[in-house]
Amino acid sequence: MKTMKTNIRHYVTALFAVLVVCAAAPAAFAQTAGAAAPDDAKWIAITSGFAMAIASAFCGFAQAKASAAASEGMARNPGAAGVIQNMLILALVLIESMALYTFAIIFIKVK
């Protein structure tokens, strides 16, 4: 029972520390309007590249996992192959739309 109270106390302390950091962050990162305008364009381009790379990596992982699951499902139940194939195509379209939305946002932000 004592260890449970100690664990709860540690969780509450950690939560309080996170809340304090979150409350102090806006003041710590505040800046005047236009103070860092010249460097912003460079960082937007760099982070946009990372965002597209991350989105593409997760899309590839998700598509591979969906294809593997659909192949396994078709192998187990060949009678449902048509339905599984249709659901796979829908899932792949939705997964790929994540990369396309990321690309569209990057295209709009980086001029």
Number of C-alpha atoms within 10 A of each C-alpha: 6 7 8 9 10 11 12 12 12 12 12 12 12 12 12 12 12 12 12 11 12 11 11 11 11 10 9 9 7 8 10 6 7 8 9 10 9 9 9 12 13 11 11 15 15 11 12 18 14 12 16 18 14 14 20 19 13 16 19 16 13 16 19 13 12 18 17 12 14 18 17 12 15 17 12 11 11 12 10 12 16 11 10 18 16 11 14 18 14 12 16 18 12 14 20 18 13 15 21 15 13 18 18 11 13 18 11 9 12 11 8
